[in-house]
Amino acid sequence: MEVKWFSVKKKLILFSILLLLIPISTITFFANGKVRETTEREYVNSSLREIEKVDNAISLYF
């Protein structure tokens, strides 16, 4: 008697799950990098604007 490890239904379900997880994880990886890059750039720009405002305020005070 031969033992079946995976039935056709289980193989199909497993293949479908893998087929969904691979693109989703790839998209998530690239989207995360893009969001991190954009957030860092905006933070630096915002910080520079605030530093310029403080510098101008100090210059006006003196």
Predicted model as a PDB file, atoms N, CA, C, CB and O in Angstrom, pLDDT in the B-factor column:
MODEL        1                                                                  
ATOM      1  N   MET A   1       0.840  -1.177   0.000  1.00 50.00           N  
ATOM      2  CA  MET A   1       0.000   0.000   0.000  1.00 50.00           C  
ATOM      3  C   MET A   1       0.886   1.242   0.000  1.00 50.00           C  
ATOM      4  CB  MET A   1      -0.956  -0.003   1.216  1.00 50.00           C  
ATOM      5  O   MET A   1       1.835   1.347   0.777  1.00 50.00           O  
ATOM      6  N   GLU A   2       0.568   2.153  -0.861  1.00 60.00           N  
ATOM      7  CA  GLU A   2       1.346   3.364  -1.025  1.00 60.00           C  
ATOM      8  C   GLU A   2       0.751   4.483  -0.168  1.00 60.00           C  
ATOM      9  CB  GLU A   2       1.399   3.778  -2.508  1.00 60.00           C  
ATOM     10  O   GLU A   2      -0.463   4.681  -0.148  1.00 60.00           O  
ATOM     11  N   VAL A   3       1.611   5.205   0.530  1.00 59.00           N  
ATOM     12  CA  VAL A   3       1.161   6.295   1.394  1.00 59.00           C  
ATOM     13  C   VAL A   3       1.202   7.592   0.590  1.00 59.00           C  
ATOM     14  CB  VAL A   3       2.046   6.403   2.684  1.00 59.00           C  
ATOM     15  O   VAL A   3       2.222   7.931  -0.010  1.00 59.00           O  
ATOM     16  N   LYS A   4       0.093   8.304   0.588  1.00 68.00           N  
ATOM     17  CA  LYS A   4       0.017   9.597  -0.091  1.00 68.00           C  
ATOM     18  C   LYS A   4       0.342  10.697   0.916  1.00 68.00           C  
ATOM     19  CB  LYS A   4      -1.395   9.820  -0.727  1.00 68.00           C  
ATOM     20  O   LYS A   4      -0.339  10.853   1.929  1.00 68.00           O  
ATOM     21  N   TRP A   5       1.380  11.443   0.621  1.00 75.00           N  
ATOM     22  CA  TRP A   5       1.749  12.524   1.521  1.00 75.00           C  
ATOM     23  C   TRP A   5       0.857  13.732   1.334  1.00 75.00           C  
ATOM     24  CB  TRP A   5       3.192  12.911   1.310  1.00 75.00           C  
ATOM     25  O   TRP A   5       0.394  14.333   2.304  1.00 75.00           O  
ATOM     26  N   PHE A   6       0.622  14.081   0.087  1.00 75.00           N  
ATOM     27  CA  PHE A   6      -0.241  15.218  -0.208  1.00 75.00           C  
ATOM     28  C   PHE A   6      -1.248  14.809  -1.269  1.00 75.00           C  
ATOM     29  CB  PHE A   6       0.588  16.445  -0.675  1.00 75.00           C  
ATOM     30  O   PHE A   6      -0.901  14.234  -2.301  1.00 75.00           O  
ATOM     31  N   SER A   7      -2.481  15.116  -0.990  1.00 86.00           N  
ATOM     32  CA  SER A   7      -3.499  14.863  -2.004  1.00 86.00           C  
ATOM     33  C   SER A   7      -3.446  15.989  -3.035  1.00 86.00           C  
ATOM     34  CB  SER A   7      -4.923  14.754  -1.364  1.00 86.00           C  
ATOM     35  O   SER A   7      -2.759  16.990  -2.831  1.00 86.00           O  
ATOM     36  N   VAL A   8      -4.156  15.826  -4.116  1.00 87.00           N  
ATOM     37  CA  VAL A   8      -4.172  16.832  -5.173  1.00 87.00           C  
ATOM     38  C   VAL A   8      -4.758  18.137  -4.638  1.00 87.00           C  
ATOM     39  CB  VAL A   8      -4.982  16.332  -6.394  1.00 87.00           C  
ATOM     40  O   VAL A   8      -4.291  19.220  -4.991  1.00 87.00           O  
ATOM     41  N   LYS A   9      -5.766  18.037  -3.797  1.00 89.00           N  
ATOM     42  CA  LYS A   9      -6.393  19.230  -3.220  1.00 89.00           C  
ATOM     43  C   LYS A   9      -5.393  19.997  -2.349  1.00 89.00           C  
ATOM     44  CB  LYS A   9      -7.637  18.839  -2.389  1.00 89.00           C  
ATOM     45  O   LYS A   9      -5.307  21.222  -2.434  1.00 89.00           O  
ATOM     46  N   LYS A  10      -4.641  19.279  -1.516  1.00 89.00           N  
ATOM     47  CA  LYS A  10      -3.663  19.933  -0.649  1.00 89.00           C  
ATOM     48  C   LYS A  10      -2.527  20.540  -1.466  1.00 89.00           C  
ATOM     49  CB  LYS A  10      -3.103  18.935   0.372  1.00 89.00           C  
ATOM     50  O   LYS A  10      -2.047  21.626  -1.141  1.00 89.00           O  
ATOM     51  N   LYS A  11      -2.093  19.859  -2.517  1.00 90.00           N  
ATOM     52  CA  LYS A  11      -1.058  20.411  -3.384  1.00 90.00           C  
ATOM     53  C   LYS A  11      -1.542  21.684  -4.067  1.00 90.00           C  
ATOM     54  CB  LYS A  11      -0.631  19.379  -4.430  1.00 90.00           C  
ATOM     55  O   LYS A  11      -0.791  22.652  -4.186  1.00 90.00           O  
ATOM     56  N   LEU A  12      -2.796  21.686  -4.516  1.00 94.00           N  
ATOM     57  CA  LEU A  12      -3.360  22.858  -5.170  1.00 94.00           C  
ATOM     58  C   LEU A  12      -3.468  24.035  -4.196  1.00 94.00           C  
ATOM     59  CB  LEU A  12      -4.735  22.527  -5.755  1.00 94.00           C  
ATOM     60  O   LEU A  12      -3.166  25.171  -4.559  1.00 94.00           O  
ATOM     61  N   ILE A  13      -3.890  23.769  -2.986  1.00 94.00           N  
ATOM     62  CA  ILE A  13      -3.996  24.820  -1.972  1.00 94.00           C  
ATOM     63  C   ILE A  13      -2.616  25.369  -1.637  1.00 94.00           C  
ATOM     64  CB  ILE A  13      -4.684  24.284  -0.698  1.00 94.00           C  
ATOM     65  O   ILE A  13      -2.436  26.583  -1.544  1.00 94.00           O  
ATOM     66  N   LEU A  14      -1.646  24.486  -1.455  1.00 92.00           N  
ATOM     67  CA  LEU A  14      -0.289  24.912  -1.145  1.00 92.00           C  
ATOM     68  C   LEU A  14       0.301  25.744  -2.281  1.00 92.00           C  
ATOM     69  CB  LEU A  14       0.595  23.700  -0.866  1.00 92.00           C  
ATOM     70  O   LEU A  14       0.923  26.777  -2.033  1.00 92.00           O  
ATOM     71  N   PHE A  15       0.112  25.306  -3.512  1.00 94.00           N  
ATOM     72  CA  PHE A  15       0.604  26.038  -4.665  1.00 94.00           C  
ATOM     73  C   PHE A  15      -0.067  27.406  -4.773  1.00 94.00           C  
ATOM     74  CB  PHE A  15       0.374  25.232  -5.941  1.00 94.00           C  
ATOM     75  O   PHE A  15       0.589  28.395  -5.101  1.00 94.00           O  
ATOM     76  N   SER A  16      -1.359  27.466  -4.501  1.00 96.00           N  
ATOM     77  CA  SER A  16      -2.078  28.740  -4.564  1.00 96.00           C  
ATOM     78  C   SER A  16      -1.574  29.710  -3.504  1.00 96.00           C  
ATOM     79  CB  SER A  16      -3.582  28.514  -4.392  1.00 96.00           C  
ATOM     80  O   SER A  16      -1.403  30.899  -3.774  1.00 96.00           O  
ATOM     81  N   ILE A  17      -1.339  29.209  -2.315  1.00 95.00           N  
ATOM     82  CA  ILE A  17      -0.835  30.065  -1.236  1.00 95.00           C  
ATOM     83  C   ILE A  17       0.548  30.598  -1.584  1.00 95.00           C  
ATOM     84  CB  ILE A  17      -0.788  29.291   0.099  1.00 95.00           C  
ATOM     85  O   ILE A  17       0.826  31.783  -1.398  1.00 95.00           O  
ATOM     86  N   LEU A  18       1.408  29.729  -2.085  1.00 94.00           N  
ATOM     87  CA  LEU A  18       2.744  30.175  -2.485  1.00 94.00           C  
ATOM     88  C   LEU A  18       2.680  31.167  -3.636  1.00 94.00           C  
ATOM     89  CB  LEU A  18       3.605  28.981  -2.878  1.00 94.00           C  
ATOM     90  O   LEU A  18       3.444  32.131  -3.683  1.00 94.00           O  
ATOM     91  N   LEU A  19       1.767  30.923  -4.558  1.00 95.00           N  
ATOM     92  CA  LEU A  19       1.612  31.815  -5.696  1.00 95.00           C  
ATOM     93  C   LEU A  19       1.152  33.199  -5.256  1.00 95.00           C  
ATOM     94  CB  LEU A  19       0.626  31.230  -6.694  1.00 95.00           C  
ATOM     95  O   LEU A  19       1.470  34.191  -5.913  1.00 95.00           O  
ATOM     96  N   LEU A  20       0.418  33.280  -4.169  1.00 96.00           N  
ATOM     97  CA  LEU A  20      -0.025  34.573  -3.643  1.00 96.00           C  
ATOM     98  C   LEU A  20       1.035  35.227  -2.763  1.00 96.00           C  
ATOM     99  CB  LEU A  20      -1.311  34.402  -2.852  1.00 96.00           C  
ATOM    100  O   LEU A  20       1.212  36.444  -2.813  1.00 96.00           O  
ATOM    101  N   LEU A  21       1.736  34.440  -1.965  1.00 96.00           N  
ATOM    102  CA  LEU A  21       2.680  35.003  -1.010  1.00 96.00           C  
ATOM    103  C   LEU A  21       3.932  35.581  -1.668  1.00 96.00           C  
ATOM    104  CB  LEU A  21       3.077  33.951  -0.019  1.00 96.00           C  
ATOM    105  O   LEU A  21       4.461  36.590  -1.202  1.00 96.00           O  
ATOM    106  N   ILE A  22       4.403  34.968  -2.722  1.00 94.00           N  
ATOM    107  CA  ILE A  22       5.638  35.446  -3.353  1.00 94.00           C  
ATOM    108  C   ILE A  22       5.475  36.855  -3.923  1.00 94.00           C  
ATOM    109  CB  ILE A  22       6.069  34.484  -4.464  1.00 94.00           C  
ATOM    110  O   ILE A  22       6.299  37.715  -3.611  1.00 94.00           O  
ATOM    111  N   PRO A  23       4.460  37.139  -4.739  1.00 93.00           N  
ATOM    112  CA  PRO A  23       4.327  38.519  -5.239  1.00 93.00           C  
ATOM    113  C   PRO A  23       4.001  39.533  -4.142  1.00 93.00           C  
ATOM    114  CB  PRO A  23       3.249  38.574  -6.301  1.00 93.00           C  
ATOM    115  O   PRO A  23       4.487  40.663  -4.170  1.00 93.00           O  
ATOM    116  N   ILE A  24       3.183  39.127  -3.184  1.00 95.00           N  
ATOM    117  CA  ILE A  24       2.818  40.052  -2.109  1.00 95.00           C  
ATOM    118  C   ILE A  24       4.044  40.416  -1.288  1.00 95.00           C  
ATOM    119  CB  ILE A  24       1.734  39.437  -1.203  1.00 95.00           C  
ATOM    120  O   ILE A  24       4.230  41.586  -0.952  1.00 95.00           O  
ATOM    121  N   SER A  25       4.885  39.444  -0.958  1.00 94.00           N  
ATOM    122  CA  SER A  25       6.087  39.742  -0.183  1.00 94.00           C  
ATOM    123  C   SER A  25       7.069  40.584  -0.987  1.00 94.00           C  
ATOM    124  CB  SER A  25       6.760  38.449   0.273  1.00 94.00           C  
ATOM    125  O   SER A  25       7.730  41.457  -0.425  1.00 94.00           O  
ATOM    126  N   THR A  26       7.176  40.345  -2.275  1.00 94.00           N  
ATOM    127  CA  THR A  26       8.063  41.145  -3.119  1.00 94.00           C  
ATOM    128  C   THR A  26       7.585  42.588  -3.193  1.00 94.00           C  
ATOM    129  CB  THR A  26       8.150  40.545  -4.528  1.00 94.00           C  
ATOM    130  O   THR A  26       8.383  43.514  -3.045  1.00 94.00           O  
ATOM    131  N   ILE A  27       6.312  42.784  -3.416  1.00 95.00           N  
ATOM    132  CA  ILE A  27       5.748  44.135  -3.483  1.00 95.00           C  
ATOM    133  C   ILE A  27       5.908  44.849  -2.144  1.00 95.00           C  
ATOM    134  CB  ILE A  27       4.259  44.082  -3.884  1.00 95.00           C  
ATOM    135  O   ILE A  27       6.235  46.035  -2.107  1.00 95.00           O  
ATOM    136  N   THR A  28       5.681  44.138  -1.060  1.00 95.00           N  
ATOM    137  CA  THR A  28       5.821  44.720   0.270  1.00 95.00           C  
ATOM    138  C   THR A  28       7.259  45.167   0.517  1.00 95.00           C  
ATOM    139  CB  THR A  28       5.386  43.717   1.344  1.00 95.00           C  
ATOM    140  O   THR A  28       7.497  46.241   1.069  1.00 95.00           O  
ATOM    141  N   PHE A  29       8.208  44.341   0.107  1.00 94.00           N  
ATOM    142  CA  PHE A  29       9.622  44.675   0.292  1.00 94.00           C  
ATOM    143  C   PHE A  29       9.976  45.968  -0.435  1.00 94.00           C  
ATOM    144  CB  PHE A  29      10.515  43.528  -0.206  1.00 94.00           C  
ATOM    145  O   PHE A  29      10.591  46.857   0.155  1.00 94.00           O  
ATOM    146  N   PHE A  30       9.601  46.084  -1.695  1.00 95.00           N  
ATOM    147  CA  PHE A  30       9.924  47.282  -2.460  1.00 95.00           C  
ATOM    148  C   PHE A  30       9.133  48.502  -1.990  1.00 95.00           C  
ATOM    149  CB  PHE A  30       9.664  47.039  -3.931  1.00 95.00           C  
ATOM    150  O   PHE A  30       9.670  49.609  -1.965  1.00 95.00           O  
ATOM    151  N   ALA A  31       7.881  48.317  -1.622  1.00 96.00           N  
ATOM    152  CA  ALA A  31       7.076  49.436  -1.130  1.00 96.00           C  
ATOM    153  C   ALA A  31       7.636  49.963   0.189  1.00 96.00           C  
ATOM    154  CB  ALA A  31       5.606  49.007  -0.950  1.00 96.00           C  
ATOM    155  O   ALA A  31       7.661  51.172   0.419  1.00 96.00           O  
ATOM    156  N   ASN A  32       8.079  49.065   1.042  1.00 95.00           N  
ATOM    157  CA  ASN A  32       8.652  49.475   2.321  1.00 95.00           C  
ATOM    158  C   ASN A  32       9.904  50.314   2.098  1.00 95.00           C  
ATOM    159  CB  ASN A  32       8.978  48.246   3.187  1.00 95.00           C  
ATOM    160  O   ASN A  32      10.099  51.326   2.771  1.00 95.00           O  
ATOM    161  N   GLY A  33      10.738  49.910   1.176  1.00 94.00           N  
ATOM    162  CA  GLY A  33      11.945  50.675   0.867  1.00 94.00           C  
ATOM    163  C   GLY A  33      11.615  52.054   0.330  1.00 94.00           C  
ATOM    164  O   GLY A  33      12.250  53.039   0.704  1.00 94.00           O  
ATOM    165  N   LYS A  34      10.631  52.126  -0.541  1.00 96.00           N  
ATOM    166  CA  LYS A  34      10.239  53.406  -1.134  1.00 96.00           C  
ATOM    167  C   LYS A  34       9.650  54.343  -0.071  1.00 96.00           C  
ATOM    168  CB  LYS A  34       9.218  53.180  -2.271  1.00 96.00           C  
ATOM    169  O   LYS A  34       9.966  55.533  -0.049  1.00 96.00           O  
ATOM    170  N   VAL A  35       8.805  53.814   0.799  1.00 96.00           N  
ATOM    171  CA  VAL A  35       8.203  54.627   1.862  1.00 96.00           C  
ATOM    172  C   VAL A  35       9.280  55.113   2.822  1.00 96.00           C  
ATOM    173  CB  VAL A  35       7.125  53.822   2.628  1.00 96.00           C  
ATOM    174  O   VAL A  35       9.254  56.269   3.246  1.00 96.00           O  
ATOM    175  N   ARG A  36      10.219  54.253   3.167  1.00 96.00           N  
ATOM    176  CA  ARG A  36      11.299  54.640   4.074  1.00 96.00           C  
ATOM    177  C   ARG A  36      12.140  55.759   3.449  1.00 96.00           C  
ATOM    178  CB  ARG A  36      12.190  53.418   4.412  1.00 96.00           C  
ATOM    179  O   ARG A  36      12.491  56.729   4.120  1.00 96.00           O  
ATOM    180  N   GLU A  37      12.454  55.615   2.179  1.00 96.00           N  
ATOM    181  CA  GLU A  37      13.248  56.628   1.482  1.00 96.00           C  
ATOM    182  C   GLU A  37      12.516  57.967   1.427  1.00 96.00           C  
ATOM    183  CB  GLU A  37      13.583  56.157   0.064  1.00 96.00           C  
ATOM    184  O   GLU A  37      13.110  59.013   1.690  1.00 96.00           O  
ATOM    185  N   THR A  38      11.239  57.937   1.088  1.00 97.00           N  
ATOM    186  CA  THR A  38      10.446  59.165   1.009  1.00 97.00           C  
ATOM    187  C   THR A  38      10.306  59.824   2.378  1.00 97.00           C  
ATOM    188  CB  THR A  38       9.060  58.868   0.429  1.00 97.00           C  
ATOM    189  O   THR A  38      10.410  61.045   2.493  1.00 97.00           O  
ATOM    190  N   THR A  39      10.076  59.034   3.399  1.00 97.00           N  
ATOM    191  CA  THR A  39       9.923  59.571   4.753  1.00 97.00           C  
ATOM    192  C   THR A  39      11.218  60.224   5.229  1.00 97.00           C  
ATOM    193  CB  THR A  39       9.502  58.459   5.728  1.00 97.00           C  
ATOM    194  O   THR A  39      11.203  61.301   5.825  1.00 97.00           O  
ATOM    195  N   GLU A  40      12.336  59.555   4.958  1.00 97.00           N  
ATOM    196  CA  GLU A  40      13.618  60.121   5.367  1.00 97.00           C  
ATOM    197  C   GLU A  40      13.900  61.433   4.638  1.00 97.00           C  
ATOM    198  CB  GLU A  40      14.747  59.122   5.106  1.00 97.00           C  
ATOM    199  O   GLU A  40      14.368  62.392   5.252  1.00 97.00           O  
ATOM    200  N   ARG A  41      13.622  61.485   3.348  1.00 97.00           N  
ATOM    201  CA  ARG A  41      13.859  62.704   2.564  1.00 97.00           C  
ATOM    202  C   ARG A  41      12.980  63.850   3.079  1.00 97.00           C  
ATOM    203  CB  ARG A  41      13.579  62.448   1.059  1.00 97.00           C  
ATOM    204  O   ARG A  41      13.454  64.976   3.226  1.00 97.00           O  
ATOM    205  N   GLU A  42      11.708  63.566   3.350  1.00 97.00           N  
ATOM    206  CA  GLU A  42      10.804  64.599   3.865  1.00 97.00           C  
ATOM    207  C   GLU A  42      11.221  65.072   5.254  1.00 97.00           C  
ATOM    208  CB  GLU A  42       9.370  64.072   3.908  1.00 97.00           C  
ATOM    209  O   GLU A  42      11.093  66.254   5.571  1.00 97.00           O  
ATOM    210  N   TYR A  43      11.720  64.156   6.083  1.00 97.00           N  
ATOM    211  CA  TYR A  43      12.183  64.530   7.419  1.00 97.00           C  
ATOM    212  C   TYR A  43      13.372  65.471   7.325  1.00 97.00           C  
ATOM    213  CB  TYR A  43      12.556  63.282   8.234  1.00 97.00           C  
ATOM    214  O   TYR A  43      13.431  66.476   8.034  1.00 97.00           O  
ATOM    215  N   VAL A  44      14.321  65.148   6.451  1.00 97.00           N  
ATOM    216  CA  VAL A  44      15.498  66.000   6.289  1.00 97.00           C  
ATOM    217  C   VAL A  44      15.087  67.373   5.769  1.00 97.00           C  
ATOM    218  CB  VAL A  44      16.517  65.346   5.333  1.00 97.00           C  
ATOM    219  O   VAL A  44      15.565  68.391   6.270  1.00 97.00           O  
ATOM    220  N   ASN A  45      14.211  67.414   4.775  1.00 97.00           N  
ATOM    221  CA  ASN A  45      13.754  68.705   4.233  1.00 97.00           C  
ATOM    222  C   ASN A  45      13.034  69.532   5.286  1.00 97.00           C  
ATOM    223  CB  ASN A  45      12.831  68.484   3.035  1.00 97.00           C  
ATOM    224  O   ASN A  45      13.260  70.738   5.397  1.00 97.00           O  
ATOM    225  N   SER A  46      12.178  68.894   6.050  1.00 97.00           N  
ATOM    226  CA  SER A  46      11.434  69.595   7.100  1.00 97.00           C  
ATOM    227  C   SER A  46      12.388  70.122   8.173  1.00 97.00           C  
ATOM    228  CB  SER A  46      10.380  68.659   7.735  1.00 97.00           C  
ATOM    229  O   SER A  46      12.231  71.246   8.650  1.00 97.00           O  
ATOM    230  N   SER A  47      13.358  69.322   8.542  1.00 97.00           N  
ATOM    231  CA  SER A  47      14.331  69.753   9.556  1.00 97.00           C  
ATOM    232  C   SER A  47      15.143  70.946   9.066  1.00 97.00           C  
ATOM    233  CB  SER A  47      15.272  68.596   9.924  1.00 97.00           C  
ATOM    234  O   SER A  47      15.396  71.886   9.819  1.00 97.00           O  
ATOM    235  N   LEU A  48      15.545  70.902   7.809  1.00 97.00           N  
ATOM    236  CA  LEU A  48      16.311  72.024   7.257  1.00 97.00           C  
ATOM    237  C   LEU A  48      15.489  73.303   7.228  1.00 97.00           C  
ATOM    238  CB  LEU A  48      16.799  71.692   5.850  1.00 97.00           C  
ATOM    239  O   LEU A  48      16.011  74.381   7.511  1.00 97.00           O  
ATOM    240  N   ARG A  49      14.211  73.194   6.890  1.00 97.00           N  
ATOM    241  CA  ARG A  49      13.345  74.382   6.888  1.00 97.00           C  
ATOM    242  C   ARG A  49      13.217  74.959   8.297  1.00 97.00           C  
ATOM    243  CB  ARG A  49      11.947  74.033   6.328  1.00 97.00           C  
ATOM    244  O   ARG A  49      13.264  76.175   8.481  1.00 97.00           O  
ATOM    245  N   GLU A  50      13.055  74.093   9.279  1.00 96.00           N  
ATOM    246  CA  GLU A  50      12.929  74.567  10.664  1.00 96.00           C  
ATOM    247  C   GLU A  50      14.226  75.200  11.150  1.00 96.00           C  
ATOM    248  CB  GLU A  50      12.533  73.411  11.594  1.00 96.00           C  
ATOM    249  O   GLU A  50      14.200  76.206  11.859  1.00 96.00           O  
ATOM    250  N   ILE A  51      15.363  74.614  10.771  1.00 96.00           N  
ATOM    251  CA  ILE A  51      16.653  75.176  11.165  1.00 96.00           C  
ATOM    252  C   ILE A  51      16.831  76.566  10.549  1.00 96.00           C  
ATOM    253  CB  ILE A  51      17.812  74.240  10.734  1.00 96.00           C  
ATOM    254  O   ILE A  51      17.332  77.478  11.207  1.00 96.00           O  
ATOM    255  N   GLU A  52      16.423  76.727   9.296  1.00 96.00           N  
ATOM    256  CA  GLU A  52      16.512  78.036   8.645  1.00 96.00           C  
ATOM    257  C   GLU A  52      15.617  79.059   9.336  1.00 96.00           C  
ATOM    258  CB  GLU A  52      16.131  77.922   7.165  1.00 96.00           C  
ATOM    259  O   GLU A  52      16.003  80.218   9.489  1.00 96.00           O  
ATOM    260  N   LYS A  53      14.424  78.638   9.755  1.00 96.00           N  
ATOM    261  CA  LYS A  53      13.524  79.556  10.476  1.00 96.00           C  
ATOM    262  C   LYS A  53      14.140  80.009  11.789  1.00 96.00           C  
ATOM    263  CB  LYS A  53      12.167  78.885  10.743  1.00 96.00           C  
ATOM    264  O   LYS A  53      14.089  81.191  12.130  1.00 96.00           O  
ATOM    265  N   VAL A  54      14.722  79.069  12.527  1.00 95.00           N  
ATOM    266  CA  VAL A  54      15.350  79.414  13.812  1.00 95.00           C  
ATOM    267  C   VAL A  54      16.536  80.328  13.572  1.00 95.00           C  
ATOM    268  CB  VAL A  54      15.798  78.141  14.575  1.00 95.00           C  
ATOM    269  O   VAL A  54      16.733  81.293  14.309  1.00 95.00           O  
ATOM    270  N   ASP A  55      17.330  80.036  12.549  1.00 95.00           N  
ATOM    271  CA  ASP A  55      18.498  80.873  12.231  1.00 95.00           C  
ATOM    272  C   ASP A  55      18.054  82.304  11.889  1.00 95.00           C  
ATOM    273  CB  ASP A  55      19.303  80.261  11.045  1.00 95.00           C  
ATOM    274  O   ASP A  55      18.662  83.274  12.341  1.00 95.00           O  
ATOM    275  N   ASN A  56      17.002  82.419  11.096  1.00 95.00           N  
ATOM    276  CA  ASN A  56      16.495  83.759  10.752  1.00 95.00           C  
ATOM    277  C   ASN A  56      15.967  84.475  11.994  1.00 95.00           C  
ATOM    278  CB  ASN A  56      15.378  83.660   9.684  1.00 95.00           C  
ATOM    279  O   ASN A  56      16.188  85.675  12.155  1.00 95.00           O  
ATOM    280  N   ALA A  57      15.278  83.756  12.866  1.00 94.00           N  
ATOM    281  CA  ALA A  57      14.752  84.376  14.084  1.00 94.00           C  
ATOM    282  C   ALA A  57      15.880  84.861  14.984  1.00 94.00           C  
ATOM    283  CB  ALA A  57      13.863  83.391  14.845  1.00 94.00           C  
ATOM    284  O   ALA A  57      15.788  85.942  15.566  1.00 94.00           O  
ATOM    285  N   ILE A  58      16.936  84.075  15.103  1.00 93.00           N  
ATOM    286  CA  ILE A  58      18.079  84.481  15.923  1.00 93.00           C  
ATOM    287  C   ILE A  58      18.771  85.680  15.295  1.00 93.00           C  
ATOM    288  CB  ILE A  58      19.076  83.315  16.093  1.00 93.00           C  
ATOM    289  O   ILE A  58      19.184  86.598  16.005  1.00 93.00           O  
ATOM    290  N   SER A  59      18.901  85.683  13.992  1.00 92.00           N  
ATOM    291  CA  SER A  59      19.539  86.818  13.298  1.00 92.00           C  
ATOM    292  C   SER A  59      18.741  88.081  13.494  1.00 92.00           C  
ATOM    293  CB  SER A  59      19.693  86.530  11.801  1.00 92.00           C  
ATOM    294  O   SER A  59      19.317  89.151  13.689  1.00 92.00           O  
ATOM    295  N   LEU A  60      17.412  87.979  13.446  1.00 92.00           N  
ATOM    296  CA  LEU A  60      16.577  89.155  13.671  1.00 92.00           C  
ATOM    297  C   LEU A  60      16.666  89.640  15.107  1.00 92.00           C  
ATOM    298  CB  LEU A  60      15.133  88.850  13.320  1.00 92.00           C  
ATOM    299  O   LEU A  60      16.598  90.843  15.360  1.00 92.00           O  
ATOM    300  N   TYR A  61      16.816  88.733  16.035  1.00 88.00           N  
ATOM    301  CA  TYR A  61      16.880  89.105  17.448  1.00 88.00           C  
ATOM    302  C   TYR A  61      18.146  89.908  17.740  1.00 88.00           C  
ATOM    303  CB  TYR A  61      16.829  87.852  18.337  1.00 88.00           C  
ATOM    304  O   TYR A  61      18.114  90.886  18.487  1.00 88.00           O  
ATOM    305  N   PHE A  62      19.258  89.484  17.143  1.00 83.00           N  
ATOM    306  CA  PHE A  62      20.519  90.180  17.389  1.00 83.00           C  
ATOM    307  C   PHE A  62      20.697  91.249  16.361  1.00 83.00           C  
ATOM    308  CB  PHE A  62      21.709  89.216  17.371  1.00 83.00           C  
ATOM    309  O   PHE A  62      21.699  91.964  16.380  1.00 83.00           O  
TER     310      PHE A  62                                                      
ENDMDL                                                                          
END                                                                             
